[in-house]
Amino acid sequence: MEPEKPPEPSQDSASLLKRLAGPSSTKAGLAYDQTAINRIIAEASKGSKFYENEKRKDKELSERISKILKQRAEALQGVDLRPIEKNIDHLLEELESQRDLSQIVVHVDMDAFYCSVELLDDPSLQGKPFAVGGGVLSTASYEARKFGVRSGMATFVAQKLCPDLILLKSNFQRYSEMSEKVMDIFERYDPTMLAAGCDEGYLNITKYCEEHMVDADTCVQEIRDTVFRETSLTVSAGIAPNKNKPNGQYHLPFDCTSIKAFMHDLSIRKVPGVGRVNERLLEALGIKTCGDIFKHRATLQLMDKQFGLVFLLRTYLGVASNVVQPMQREERKSIGAERTFHALSDKTQILSKLEDVAGELGNDMVREGWTGKTVTLKFKLDTFQVFTRAKSFDRWVSSKKEDLFAIGKELLLPELPLTLRLIGLRVTKLKDLYAPEPAGGIKRFFEPANSSPRKKPRLASNTEDCNDEADDAGEDHESMPGFYEEEDAEGQGFDAPDDEEQTHLSYDLNPPRHERRTRPPVSAPGPSRTRSSDSPFSATTSKPMSARQGDRVRHQDCPICGKLLETDNKELNAHIDFCLSRNVIMEAQTEAESITKKPKDFVLSWPSGAKGKRKRKR
């Protein structure tokens, strides 16, 4: 077989080169023009299963873009865009009225955190290109970044870019120790700060500045000085009236004109909630910067389901939440654990990894006080394709290692033989074991919803023409539609090392997002088989089934009549409506017979869900 020719200078090859560069190609310290670096990455990757998987994903995305462009052409055909733009301009005015410039929010981010900690322990590394990680890099020093080395990159690719690269093994215990020290300092300035990881977070310093009679710049400089004095580590900070992250250390003036000007030329990829996939979709419409959003606002409205009009309009204006608060327990949506390892085909070894993951998950569930009703198995093939299998129960799942292992095993065995490099388990449909038991029966439907403090208020009714279905339950306009699904499916490039086992505890707070997927090709799972079993953990899927699909039909109690129904949520809601309507009609008839009086309208207000964010582990 002849070697593959170099990519032709076309849009498709350019997109593949950019994709192969990985999701961290916008990291600070990297060269501005990465064309040559990206070609080296592509050449070093050729022939690998990762490269073939990225080619497949790039082709699928190109086909998706073609369909979207066709839909755009059909949507715009014969349409007068002026009335649409006028409605959107009214919406922009309303969004602008929601802008709050009263709060001082600081985004703090440690500089090359893992590498900086390593420098503390080994000063001889100063000025040398080095990185932390094994088969895949966790982070790279700024000297290494000059060569194009970055987090999420395979070691062999990094060494192609920088032959003198020094590799260090991860020391997570040490990183955690230093993270606690840094976070403790941040909490002196905002006790309710929101940690966005082990090395960054958001602080609202408004109250501190008022109480200590200092301005924002003085306060932030004090924070940075304190961190350096007590830990010898450096931290960058961005000061703004909301949680939009400025680029590096920067004080964004607190006025509408400055904020809009800052956002106007900002790359759309810099916006939290816009991933690599959405970046390409937006670029296909001609949207490369936030300023381009206004120009294409009518198209975005017509294709709102694909792009999320309100989120993008907020982005254009630079309007975002300025509520800084740790995640509340009721916001959590899942708890899980996963492990990456060198490619394994042996059934015994794979099951051993699954058993280890089950033990980690069980321990976390007990320690943190959670149980749930749905268990999802996640596995990644040696071809880097990710799949999930799920099972839901009409009871709360046990946190015992052997029980979780039994569930995972029954979901995995029908798929074997496989060659895997990652396996994980996740529990969703959570119940907080530390929370008081809610009132039973119909009363629970009338309890006030535990809404997230970050949830945006719904827009007024005059926006209906612009955004018919944007206000679905749980929608908070903090990301583009499908952002979390895409990010979860995209992964972190070469995220499964070949020479170093890594354990990852998954504390993500959003539901599993691998529902839509195609059947795997060669060297992939076979069809699940229906099996009868006396075990309470038996899986009964007869075809590939996602976490959401596996939960469609189940036994559920009607809170009105008390009947046990075998149905999905849609049919359950219809049954509840029927029971409520029947009761209301009977009450109305009884009332009409006794007194001639019209019955009052009966209205139910259904609680909406809330999305959560990660909370740092304390």
C-alpha positions, 0 to 999 in steps of 0.5 A, spaced: 500 500 500 502 506 497 503 512 503 498 517 503 499 523 499 500 530 503 493 533 504 491 538 498 490 545 500 482 545 500 477 546 506 477 539 507 484 538 508 485 544 512 479 542 517 483 536 518 489 539 520 486 543 524 482 538 528 488 533 528 491 539 532 487 538 538 482 542 542 488 545 546 490 549 540 488 556 543 493 555 549 497 561 551 504 561 549 503 557 543 505 560 536 500 565 533 501 561 526 501 554 527 500 552 520 507 548 520 506 545 527 499 542 525 502 539 519 508 536 523 502 533 527 499 530 521 505 527 519 506 524 525 499 521 526 499 518 520 498 511 520 495 511 527 488 509 529 487 515 532 488 519 525 483 514 521 478 516 527 479 523 526 479 523 518 472 519 519 469 525 524 472 530 519 468 527 513 462 526 517 462 533 520 463 536 513 457 532 510 453 535 516 455 542 514 453 540 507 446 539 509 446 545 514 448 549 508 442 546 504 437 547 509 440 554 510 438 555 502 431 552 503 430 557 509 432 563 506 429 562 499 423 567 498 424 570 505 424 577 507 429 578 512 427 585 514 421 583 519 426 577 522 431 582 523 427 587 526 424 582 531 431 580 533 433 587 534 427 588 539 430 581 542 437 585 543 434 591 546 431 586 551 437 582 552 441 589 553 436 591 559 439 585 563 446 587 563 448 588 570 455 592 571 454 592 578 458 586 580 466 585 579 467 578 577 475 575 576 477 569 573 483 566 576 487 561 572 494 558 575 499 559 569 501 552 567 499 549 574 502 542 573 509 544 570 509 550 575 509 545 581 514 541 578 519 547 578 518 548 585 521 541 586 526 541 581 528 548 579 533 546 574 527 545 570 527 553 569 528 555 562 527 548 559 522 545 555 518 540 559 511 536 560 507 532 565 504 526 563 505 519 560 502 517 553 498 523 553 501 530 556 497 533 562 500 540 561 507 543 558 511 548 560 511 555 556 518 553 553 515 547 550 509 551 548 513 555 543 515 548 539 507 547 539 507 542 545 500 542 549 496 538 553 492 533 550 497 531 545 500 524 544 508 524 547 510 521 541 507 527 537 510 532 542 517 529 541 517 530 534 515 537 535 520 538 540 526 532 540 529 535 547 522 535 551 523 533 558 518 528 560 515 528 567 510 523 571 504 526 574 504 527 581 497 528 583 497 528 590 502 534 590 498 538 585 492 537 589 496 539 595 498 546 592 491 546 589 488 546 596 493 552 598 491 556 592 484 555 593 484 557 600 487 564 598 482 565 593 476 564 598 479 569 603 477 574 597 470 570 596 468 565 600 463 563 595 467 562 589 466 557 584 472 553 582 472 551 575 477 546 576 484 544 580 487 551 578 482 556 576 475 559 578 471 565 579 471 570 584 466 576 586 470 581 589 465 586 589 463 585 597 471 585 599 473 591 595 467 595 598 469 593 605 476 594 604 475 600 600 480 598 594 479 598 587 478 592 583 485 592 580 488 593 587 484 587 590 486 583 584 494 585 584 493 583 592 490 576 590 496 575 585 501 577 590 499 573 596 498 567 591 506 568 589 508 569 596 505 563 600 506 558 594 511 561 589 506 560 584 503 565 579 496 566 577 493 570 571 487 574 572 481 577 568 477 582 571 470 583 568 462 585 570 461 577 568 464 571 567 466 571 560 473 570 560 478 575 558 484 573 554 490 573 559 490 578 565 486 584 563 481 589 566 475 590 561 472 596 562 465 596 566 461 600 560 457 597 554 461 600 549 468 597 551 464 590 552 461 590 545 468 592 542 472 587 546 467 582 544 466 584 536 473 582 534 474 576 539 474 569 535 468 565 536 472 559 539 474 563 545 467 563 547 465 558 553 460 554 550 462 553 543 466 547 541 471 545 535 465 542 532 460 548 533 466 553 531 466 549 524 459 550 523 459 557 525 464 558 520 460 555 515 455 560 515 460 566 515 461 567 523 468 567 525 468 572 530 463 575 535 461 581 531 459 576 525 453 574 529 449 580 528 450 580 521 447 573 520 442 574 526 436 572 521 439 566 519 441 564 526 433 565 528 431 561 522 436 555 524 435 556 531 435 549 533 442 548 530 445 554 533 441 557 539 439 564 537 439 567 544 446 564 547 449 567 541 446 574 541 448 574 549 455 572 546 455 578 541 453 583 547 457 580 552 452 579 557 453 573 561 451 571 568 455 575 574 452 570 579 458 566 582 457 561 587 459 554 588 455 548 585 449 546 590 448 539 591 441 539 588 444 541 581 448 534 580 446 530 575 451 524 575 457 521 578 462 516 575 469 513 574 473 511 568 480 509 567 484 509 561 490 504 559 494 501 554 489 497 549 487 490 551 483 485 548 483 479 553 477 478 557 479 477 564 484 483 564 478 488 561 473 485 566 479 487 572 479 494 569 471 494 570 471 491 577 476 497 579 472 502 576 466 499 580 470 499 586 472 507 585 465 509 583 462 505 589 467 508 594 465 515 591 457 514 592 458 512 599 463 518 601 459 523 597 452 520 599 449 519 592 445 513 589 441 513 582 437 509 578 441 509 571 447 506 570 451 507 564 457 503 561 462 507 557 468 504 553 473 506 548 475 502 542 482 502 540 480 505 534 478 511 539 471 511 538 466 511 544 460 508 545 455 507 551 450 502 554 445 503 559 440 500 564 435 503 568 432 500 574 425 502 578 429 501 584 435 505 587 442 502 585 446 499 590 453 502 591 456 496 593 462 494 588 460 487 586 453 490 585 456 495 580 461 490 577 455 486 576 451 491 572 457 493 568 459 486 566 452 484 564 452 491 559 459 489 557 459 482 556 454 482 550 459 486 546 465 482 547 470 481 543 473 488 543 479 491 544 479 497 549 483 503 551 478 506 556 472 503 560 468 507 565 461 507 569 456 513 571 450 513 575 445 518 573 437 519 575 441 521 582 438 521 589 441 525 594 442 521 601 443 527 605 437 530 603 430 530 607 425 525 604 420 529 599 413 529 601 410 523 597 404 523 592 401 529 588 404 534 593 411 533 590 409 536 583 407 542 587 413 543 591 417 549 588 423 547 583 430 547 586 432 552 580 440 554 579 442 560 581 445 561 574 439 560 571 437 565 566 430 568 567 425 567 561 425 572 556 418 576 555 413 574 551 414 579 545 420 574 543 416 568 541 417 570 534 424 570 534 425 564 538 419 559 538 422 553 542 428 556 545 425 556 552 425 549 553 425 546 560 432 547 563 435 551 558 439 556 560 443 559 554 450 558 557 452 554 551 450 552 543 445 546 542 449 540 543 455 543 546 456 538 551 454 532 547 459 534 542 465 535 547 463 529 550 464 525 544 470 529 541 474 527 547 481 530 548 485 527 542 490 522 544 486 521 551 488 514 552 496 513 553 499 506 551 505 506 556 502 509 562 495 507 566 491 513 568 485 513 572 480 519 571 474 520 576 468 523 573 465 528 577 461 532 571 454 534 573 451 533 566 447 527 564 451 522 559 451 525 552 453 519 547 446 518 545 446 519 538 451 514 535 452 510 529 454 502 530 461 501 530 465 498 524 470 492 524 473 491 531 467 493 534 461 491 539 456 486 536 449 486 537 447 486 544 443 479 546 436 478 550 437 474 555 433 472 561 436 472 568 434 471 575 439 477 577 436 484 578 442 486 574 440 483 568 440 487 561 435 486 556 437 490 550 436 486 544 439 492 539 444 497 541 441 502 546 443 509 548 442 511 556 436 515 554 433 510 549 434 504 555 430 509 559 424 510 555 419 504 558 419 503 565 415 501 571 412 508 574 407 510 579 401 515 577 401 520 583 394 521 582 390 514 582 396 510 584 396 505 578 403 502 577 404 503 569 409 500 564 410 506 560 415 512 558 415 519 561 411 522 555 405 517 556 406 517 564 404 525 563 398 524 558 396 519 564 397 524 569 393 529 565 387 524 564 387 523 571 387 530 573 382 532 568 377 527 570 378 529 577 377 536 575 371 534 571 368 530 577 369 536 582 366 541 577 360 536 576 359 535 584 359 543 585 355 545 579 349 540 582 350 544 589 351 551 587 351 554 580 358 556 579 363 556 574 369 552 576 375 555 577 381 554 572 386 548 574 393 550 572 399 546 574 406 549 574 411 544 572 418 545 575 424 545 570 430 542 571 437 545 572 444 544 569 450 544 574 457 545 574 463 542 577 465 543 584 472 543 586 473 537 591 474 539 598 
